[in-house]
Amino acid sequence: MKNHPSILFVINARFLTQKLTGVQRFAIEIARQLKVLMPSAKFIAPANIIHHQLAAELDVAIIGKRSGVAWEQIDLPIYLKKKGNPFLINLCNVAPLFYSNQAITLHDVAFLVNPDWFSKNFVRFYKFLIPRIARKAQIIFTVSDFSKSEIVKYIGINPQKIKVIYNGVSGLSAPKYTGTGHGRYILTVGSIDKRKNILNLIEAFKLTTNKDLKLIIVGDVNSIFNNQGNEMLRTNGNVIFTGRVDDAQLAGLYMQAQMFVYPSLYEGFGLPPIEAMQYGCPTLVSDIPSLREVCGDASLYLDPLDTNDISKRIDLLLNDGDLRNSLIKKGKQNSNRFSWKVSAKQIAKTVETLIIKT
């Protein structure tokens, strides 16, 4: 990227104060690449950082006295105005409302498609904020053609204003893994919420013919979601709920799983199946548009609303060796399509083009 000494790019690094989900994974990996691609960019965050090593890597500056939404809506725009209104890059859905010289990254519009999946306060906030910042922003990044079509449909944004930037995939830095201690198992990964459809997966798992298997559920309960029914998500017999695990543990779980199952009802992208593919784990995912887009012919598909279909597909993938080997091979090839470096270059190029035009 060309260097423009007179222009200061600022990257909103509030994601360093948040627990890791798919949205934060995108922000972290893109930020690492932008640090190299945009050396003039300045990363700023509130003081309540929890990812300290990454903050040091990005040379983050702490500004303001507030945290959370208040920091983003008050301290951040005040800082930007004092610095001459530089171009702001936001990577995690939200952004300052009263600032227009910015790019936002809107991962999906699930809060508009099915608000019942989320807490009422979260839906109220997003319904108020997201359409307004989307209309004011110079450019909107999103993670799939499907999400782009949803933003156009539900918010009414001109499609020419939306740029698709895929998630990437990278190794989770696993050491040589000697075993998980769980025996034979199938794996699912994601925040524990209605959208991820974990309860249907548990019911389908009970119907499978392979009774020696375990189901391992990796994920954390997030307060933004309406999590009624989570009393079922307890360690019980062959169903194991691990909560959050670190990257090395997750890599090991992918590597030794019999398969990865992702019965999600709605996704903007769906990163875990691509991670599983990279580690040679065959995947079984919901037959929904975004997962069709990113998984292609490298996955077996299920009806997320039909527990009988889910259980039959699990049994099929367990018992058909040729199908398993084919999906493993295709999965590794498919995962090569996704690169954080390539995605970050697309963001940097788009931002530079906007700046030059103005």
Secondary structure, DSSP 8 states (H G I E B T S, - for coil): ----TT--EEEE-GGGGS---HHHHHHHHHHHHHHHH-TT-EEEE-S--S-HHHHHHTT-EE--S--HHHIIIIIHHHHHHHTT--EEE--SS---TT--SEEEE----HHHH-GGGB-HHHHHHHHHHHHHHHHHSSEEEES-HHHHHHHHHHH---GGGEEE----------------SS-SEEEEES-BSGGGTHHHHHHHHHH-S-TT-EEEEE--B-TTB--TTGGG-S-BTTEEEEE---HHHHHHHHHH-SEEEE--S--SS-HHHHHHHHTT--EEEE--HHHHHHHGGGSEEE-TT-HHHHHHHHHHHHH-HHHHHHHHHHHHHHHTT--HHHHHHHHHHHHHHHHHH-
